Amino acid sequence: MVSVVTLRGDRLAHEHIHWDQGTVLQQLGLLPAYAAFPHAIDGAAAAAAHKGATFEVRLPVAGAETAAKLVAEASVEKHIYERASEKPSHQMSG
């Protein structure tokens, strides 16, 4: 949960609370890091998909590393979502 507050003097002027349900579910082990991608894929990967291959995408949520970063800021790299976008999909085994 993230809370952004604005204070004017000694009073609360504005409060915005963000609840990241995806991160909570992944920390609890209820949401996988990757999910099946059911849509058609353009390009070379499409040929593999036509042969029965399926693909997964990395979900844009953080797991236990989020809690670790609260304890020790330097314990986890700063740009975990940028890292996730470097490899947005991969072929499922099997």
Wavefront OBJ file of the C-alpha trace (Angstrom):
o trace
v 0.000 0.000 0.000
v 1.251 3.472 -0.863
v -0.124 6.616 0.702
v 0.578 10.122 -0.594
v -0.513 12.886 1.748
v -0.456 16.668 1.633
v -0.287 18.612 4.862
v -1.120 22.299 5.268
v 0.141 23.482 8.581
v -0.831 20.816 11.079
v -3.825 19.531 9.058
v -4.240 16.853 6.442
v -5.202 18.571 3.164
v -5.193 15.636 0.747
v -4.679 11.888 0.921
v -4.345 9.393 -1.920
v -4.021 5.683 -1.123
v -2.951 3.096 -3.712
v -3.485 -0.599 -3.054
v -1.501 -2.904 -5.356
v -3.563 -6.101 -5.268
v -1.304 -7.878 -7.790
v 1.765 -7.456 -5.608
v -0.101 -8.657 -2.517
v -1.360 -11.764 -4.339
v 2.134 -12.552 -5.658
v 3.674 -12.134 -2.196
v 1.107 -14.621 -0.869
v 1.979 -17.083 -3.638
v -1.485 -16.839 -5.212
v -0.420 -15.086 -8.447
v 2.312 -16.525 -10.690
v 5.106 -14.376 -12.128
v 4.049 -15.420 -15.648
v 0.596 -15.865 -17.197
v -0.508 -17.543 -20.436
v -0.763 -15.175 -23.418
v -3.836 -16.313 -25.418
v -3.593 -13.824 -28.307
v -2.017 -14.146 -31.755
v 1.625 -13.099 -32.049
v 3.052 -11.402 -35.146
v 6.445 -12.241 -36.633
v 8.715 -15.251 -36.226
v 7.114 -16.293 -32.951
v 3.823 -16.773 -34.805
v 5.264 -19.753 -36.700
v 6.114 -21.482 -33.422
v 2.638 -20.713 -32.098
v 1.051 -22.393 -35.125
v 2.997 -25.561 -34.291
v 1.239 -25.796 -30.939
v 3.630 -23.679 -28.888
v 2.075 -21.362 -26.343
v 3.541 -18.233 -24.816
v 3.557 -16.538 -21.419
v 4.029 -12.921 -20.381
v 5.628 -11.626 -17.193
v 3.061 -9.831 -15.071
v 4.024 -6.271 -14.059
v 3.938 -6.956 -10.330
v 6.672 -7.336 -7.744
v 6.765 -10.149 -5.245
v 8.884 -10.640 -2.148
v 11.504 -8.179 -3.445
v 9.066 -5.369 -2.596
v 9.102 -6.289 1.093
v 12.896 -6.745 1.005
v 13.288 -3.229 -0.391
v 11.341 -1.801 2.566
v 13.779 -3.440 4.976
v 16.992 -2.589 3.083
v 16.671 -0.139 0.190
v 19.858 -1.325 -1.554
v 18.832 -5.008 -1.407
v 16.860 -4.912 -4.676
v 17.589 -3.094 -7.920
v 15.605 0.102 -8.384
v 14.071 -0.591 -11.768
v 12.428 -4.009 -11.378
v 9.685 -3.130 -13.851
v 12.206 -2.100 -16.503
v 13.917 -5.451 -16.004
v 10.590 -7.198 -16.521
v 9.976 -5.384 -19.798
v 13.313 -6.528 -21.254
v 11.941 -10.064 -21.623
v 8.164 -9.573 -21.906
v 7.340 -13.096 -23.032
v 8.813 -16.550 -23.290
v 7.760 -19.874 -24.686
v 6.166 -22.292 -22.257
v 7.842 -25.658 -21.935
v 5.882 -28.768 -22.700
l 1 2 3 4 5 6 7 8 9 10 11 12 13 14 15 16 17 18 19 20 21 22 23 24 25 26 27 28 29 30 31 32 33 34 35 36 37 38 39 40 41 42 43 44 45 46 47 48 49 50 51 52 53 54 55 56 57 58 59 60 61 62 63 64 65 66 67 68 69 70 71 72 73 74 75 76 77 78 79 80 81 82 83 84 85 86 87 88 89 90 91 92 93 94
